[in-house]
Amino acid sequence: MKQLYLGGEWWSGAESFPVPDPGNGTVVDTVASAGAAEARRAIDAAAKALPLWRDTTGKERGRFLRRAAEILARRSEEIAETITRENGKALSESLAEVGATIDHLEWFSEEARRGYGRTIPNQAPGKRHIVIRQPVGVVAAISPWNFPLVLSARKVAPALAAGCPVILRPATQTPLCNVAFAEALDEAGIPPGVFQLIAGPAGPIAETFVSDPRLAKISFTGSTEVGKRLLAQAAQTVTKLSLELGGHAPVIVFEDADLDKAVEGAMVTKFRNNGQSCIACNRLYVHSSLYADFLKRFGARTSSLRVGYGLDDGVDIGPVVNAAAAETARLHIENALVSGARLVAGGRVYEEGGGNYVEPTVLADVPATAACMKEETFGPIAPVAAFDTEAEVIAAANDTRYGLAAYVFTESLNRALRVAEALEAGSVGVNDSVVSTSNAPFGGLKESGLGRELGVEGMEAFLETKHISIAGLE
């Protein structure tokens, strides 16, 4: 059984929960299960640690993050295998996730010393105005299962860099890689209470977080529905929130696009992580002049993907996370076909060795009324539709309550800038299918969230702004 990390000590407790392997249904390991009492204990320890960590220099905070990054790098293959076993993604993608986690830690280890303030010219004689940035306080980080390690690091690293103690609550489907994360920070010598790992049923832990006034901020990645509940609960204590929620990203392929780039870009943004990404392509709009050729190439590339257990050699697509996800994929495929779409590639949902597998699927001529064109499909399903005009496709792309990411393929700089500005999304990739990077902000518009992660904005999210006005001093 894996232990949790509370107040600088490893904790077992009386109860535990299993972590299943979505690829074969076996139990990977069990993890100690915490509840409201442990959440309060974690807040106690974090509140006690706050003065020490707040007063630690940014340079020294950065050293802890760099040491943790070095430890994760040393254990990268072991941790990647753990991610694949609890999440299902192909091992190559798990290795990439560990690499991105290390990069996030390194980025914020450098940002830790850059919590800049400013001085403001006075408007009245004898006055001076100073603006400083200070840690917001104790932070709770709630991370999801689809990118279980790197999305934890996106929250933990900037909060620690800013001077905030952090309590991490990972998804119960994928806590094991986060135990390794806690081990790395413990080995790096992080002071007791500055970082803690808690896992268990979401309800009692989240309720404790939002109701305790000592907890200054919650950073959450997950569904829009859960995000809305957190907003309502946090209103009672005016707890600050950063929310990275659902997405429904469009890919637009214009008539002047490089077709090879567009096909390969669509492959990456659709099928990366088995299609289980908030910024995954959920709708493809292809200009009518390229439509038939695009479908032929995209369908052939999709059919060449190998489906199987994530640790097997040569596997491109592993299982989806659980049976419910597989059932949603099946329903979306069936609904699209009944609505008039035609099947170009894939289409099968099946169990193999106890796992939950969805064939990479391409659907053509999908009407706007189909479920997969309106709802986020967390799986390897690519619905494609034709368009004729720029105005038409922009309207279709923006016709959603989500606004996390969008993708455009064109060789025209004017069109690229014009369309990118018109699309209602927090990140727009132009001929680029991987928009997330440590040094640029990431977050959503509309119901895709509040605030930004990564970039300089990532650490600013954990800092308060204070104005000091001085008068009459000599």
C-alpha angles and dihedrals in degrees: 000000000000117000130222124237115238128165093346094307135098112247131198109177127186100283136052140181131218125246109214126209105236090205097064109001096246122132112256094193143314127254131206111260121225133189142181095311092055091045089056090047090053092050089049091054093044093049089051091050095047099087093050095046094042090055094045109105119254089240091058093045087054091055091060091052092049092050091050090050091053091050092050090049090054090052097037099120093047093048092046090055089051091053092051093049095050098033105030101227121137115276092243089060092047090053089051090051092053089049092052090048091054090049092052091051091049092048094052092042085066096040090054091083094049105072090133127189128182145218121240124212110249124247094198128052115262096018131118126191122204127181118201133180119225134180112274091225135243113007133199116206118199112190132188135235102243097073096012101173106032095046089052090052091050088064104031098047099053093041091053091044090054093052099259124134109232134212110198120205110184126193113279089234092062114024098126099081088048090056085058088049090053090048090054093051091045091051089047088061101248108179117255114278095013093100124019135174120213127173136178141086110356098222103063093038096048092044090054091049096052095042099050111087091204089070105083102185144014122204111197136181117188144081124346090236093058090043090057091052090051090050091054093047094044091054089073092065098020088239110180116246138199111192130189104183141166128327140200102190121194125211114207120196111191125203092255094053123123097250095209091053091047095050094047092044092051090049091056099044093043104041103029110118090009089294090296099128131111089226095044117126108265099171130029121203114189126184111253092240091062099030101102094042093046093051092049093052097038092047092050093049091047092050090053093061114109117228119204149100110332097236094052118103117263097012115148101174124037129185124297114251100265147342093276091058091049091050092051089052091050092049092049092051092048093046092051092050092048088049091058105272121136127223116245101169139358119351100163125122114189148151120245121181091343095309132120113242131179119188113233100262134201119194121189132202091020111177121229089244094063116110093239090057092055105031131055110258109205095201145065098291120127117192114194131197134175127238136185110198137041093233091051095052095044089054091049093047092051094045094102139085089235129082112172106119142351135184131214129190116198139126093218116097092199092052092044093056095039095051095040089056092047097049115094099227136113092228127029122190115205108198083337125108098183107061100161118095135156095246100049129068120258129195145102146268128222111003093348093089154277128278133001138273129205127020119060086309089064094070094035087063088069098045130087121215116230126187117208114195115193124192137172098015122136 
